[in-house]
Amino acid sequence: MGVFKAAAIQMRSGESPERNAVDLEWLVREAAGQGATYIQTPEMTGALIRDRQARAASFTSEDKDVVVATARRLAKELGVFLHIGSTAIARADGKLANRALLFGPDGATLATYDKIHMFDVDLDNGESWRESSAYEPGTEAVVAEIEGAKLGFAVCYDLRFPQLFRAEALAGADVLSVPAAFTRQTGEAHWHVLLRARAIENGAYVVAAAQGGLHEDGRETYGHSLIVDPWGRIIAEAAHDEPAVIVAEIDPAQSLAARKKIPNLKNARDFAVNGSGEAPRLRGAAS
């Protein structure tokens, strides 16, 4: 397992997939110019559109999507693993998927992942979101090979469900991805601590490319893209909400070393919950 450079791209996607594809290209080129061979973009790289009718009119199938085509071309031209954190893809059944895509250095699609957990929340500042009203949730966790490492997939709100990351770590993932469009309120409260926790719990690197700033559709996202090492240390951060590229070295051997020091993946035990109603069998977590 060799050392490689990973980049997280921070964006402020607007409502036009075509304009966002242009921004994507110059940021990916900047990341590759800094030596990154794995490059991750944020959730909803293609567009952030609050209006349902405008959203339906803007998104298309994977084979016709401008962001997908741009990413495929750039991955092949630059010889990198390019991970579109997610973009909205029209499915054959007429529903939308919040889909991550990983392209290899030859431009081939290596993996796709549809966001599992839908952001259906009411915040105390008046923000209300119902992602499930627009998107069909995925049903499968995904782990893929990159640069001699194994990459586990997640998108934004998935971050709050540690069992997903534990399952991917148990499947061999030593790099976990959390491309996101966190709201400013939730980001200020929880972004750093949750990302560091997922790294520590699983002895894995976490790469989290974020949306940041005030978007065309009126929403405001937190930014602060992060790369965290398997000991929970922040090794790169965009400490703001402006478009940016951050880069850090990934050494899969450090994940192995962290897991040897704290072998909680091996030490977990099944247990029952003793309470009212049925007691489900659960997998033990690190304390």
N, C-alpha and C positions, 0 to 999 in steps of 0.2 A: 504494500500500500504506500503510494507516494504522496508527497506534499503537493498541494495545488492551491491556486488562488480562486477565491469565490467573491463575487460582487453582488451587492443588493442595490437595485436601482429604485430611487425614490421619484415618484411622478406626481403630477397634478392633472389627472386625466379629465378632459372635458367631455362634451356631448358628441363630438365628431370622431368616429373611429379613424377616419383618414388623417385628421390632424394629430391624433394620438399616435398613430403609426409613425408619423414623421418624428415626433418627440422620442418615441421608442428607439428609432434607428440611431439618432445621434448619441443617446445615452448608452446604448449597447456598444457602439463604436468606442466611446470613451472608456467603458469598462474593459473592453478587450485591449485597448491601448495601454491600460494599466497592468496588463498581464493576466487578467481573470480568464479562466477557462470554463468556469461554471458561473453563469450570469442569471440572476433571478429578478423578475419584475413584480410589481404589486398585484393585489386583487383588482379585478376590473380594469386591467390595462387598456382594454379596447374602448371603454366609455363608461362614465357614470351619468346615468339619466334617471331622474326621479319619476318623470311623467310616464305612465304606463303605455299610452298610445305611441309616444315618441320612441320609447324603448323598443316596442315591438317592431316599429318601422325601421329601426337602425340596425338590428342584429340579424344575422343570417347563418347559414349552415357552415360547418367547419371548413368545407372545401371551397367556400366562396369568401371567407372572412379575410379582410385586409390585414389585420394584425397577425393572424396565423400565417398568411403568405409572406409577410414581411419578416417574421421571426424565422420561418423556415429558410428563407434566402440568406439572412444574416448568419444563422448558425453554420450553414455550409460555407459561405464566403469567408467567415472569420475563423472557422474551425473550432467552434466552442460548443459546449452544452448550454443551450438557451432555454430557460424555464419561464414560460409565461405564467406568472403567478395565478392568474385566472382571467378569463374574458367570457362574456355572455355568448353562448352558442345556441342557435335554434336547433332543436332536436327534430327527428323525423315525425314525432307524434304531435308537433306543434308547440310543445313546451320548451322552456329555456333551461339550460344547464349553466351553472356557475363553474366553468371548467378550467382546470390547469392543464397545460401541455408542456411536455419536455421534448426538445429537438436535439438530436445528436450532431456531431461535427460534420456528418455527411448530409444533414438536412432532414433525415428521417425522423418520424415521430416515434419516440422511444416509449412514452407512457402518457396517459391522460388520467385525470382524477376529477371527479365531480364532487364539489363541496357537499359534505354530509349534513352538517348541522346548520340549520337556517336561522338567521338573525331576526327573531320575532320578539321584540322587546319594546317596553315603554319606559323611557328615561325620565328622571324627575325634572329635567329642564324643558320638558314639553316635546322632545323628540320621540317619535313613534315609528317603528320599522316593522314591516311584515314581509321578509324576504320570501317566505313560503308562498305568498300570493303571486309571485312572479316566476319563481324557479322551482324545479323539481330536484329534491335532494338526491345525492348519490347514495350508494349502498355498499361500496367496497373501499377499504383502505388500499393504498398502493405504495410499493417500495420498488425503486429502480436503481440500476447501476450507473454511476458517474465516476470517472477518473479513479477507479479502484476503490471507491467508497459506495455505500448504499444510501440512497436518498429516500426519506419518508415524506409523503405529501400531506398537506393540510391547507386550509384556507381560512384566514381571519377568525371567525367565531368558533371554528374548530379548536382554537387555542384553549378554550375553557373546558374542554373535554379530555382530561389527561389519559383516559383509557385508550384513545386513538393513538397517541404517541407511544404509550407503553406497548401496544400491540405491534407497532411498526419497529420499535427497538427490539422486541423479542424476535421479530422476523429478520433482524440483522442490520437495521438502519443505524448508521453512526452519524448521519447528518439529517436533521429534521428541518422542514421548510414551513414557514408561516407567512406567506404573502398576505397582505391585509389592507383594509381600508377602515381602520379603527376610527370611531368618532373621537372628537377632541375630548369630550367628557370622560369616556371610558378609557381612552389612551392615557390621559394624565393620571388616572387612578390606578390602572392595572397593567399597562403594556409591558413595562420593564420587568416587573416582578413575575408576571406569568411566563414570559419568555425565558427568564433565568431559571425559573422553577422547572420548566419542561426540560431544559438542558441538564440541570442537576439531577432530576429524577431518573433520567434515562442515560446519563453519561454520554451525551451526544452534543455535537455542534448544533446550533439553531441559527438559520439564516432567515431573516424576516424583512423583506422589502415592503415598503409602505407607501400608501397615498398620503399626501400632505397638503394642507392649506384650504382655502375657500374655493370650491369648485363652481363650475358654470350653473349647475342645477341647484345651488344654494347650500349644499351640505358642506360641513367643515370636518376635515380629517386631521389626525394627529401628527403624521410624519414619524420622525425618529426611527428610521430604519436601523436595524441592529444585526450584528453578528455576535453570537455568544459561544464561548468555548465549553467543552464538556465539564469543566469545573464551575461553570456558572459565571465566568468573568466576561464582561463586555469587551470585545477586542476590536470592534469598529462600530461607530454610530454616526448617523447624520443628526446632529443635535439641534434640529430645527424642522420646519415643514416645507422647505423649498426643494425643487427638483435637484437631485444629487446622485452621486455614485459613491458607495463605500466599498472598500476591498480589504480582505484579510486572508491570511494563509490558513488552510485547512489541513491538518495532519491527522489522518484516521488513527494513527498509533496513539494519539492522545485520548481518543475515545476508549480504546482498549485499556489504557493505563488507568483512566478514571473508573472504569468498571471493575478493574482488579482491586482498586483501593476501597470502593464501596460497591460490593457485589449484590446490590439489591435486586437486579434482574434475576439472579440465580436464587436468592434467598426468599423470594415471594412465596407465600403459601395460600392455598385455598382456605376460605373460612365462610361461615354462615353468619347471618345477621339475626340476633335473637331479639325479636320485638313483636309488635302486633302484626297479624296477617302472616302470609307465607314468608319464609326466610330464604331468599335467593342465595345461590352460591356465588361468591365473588372472589376475584383474584387479589391477593394481598398487594398493597402498595408500600412504597418506602415511607418511613416516618421521619 
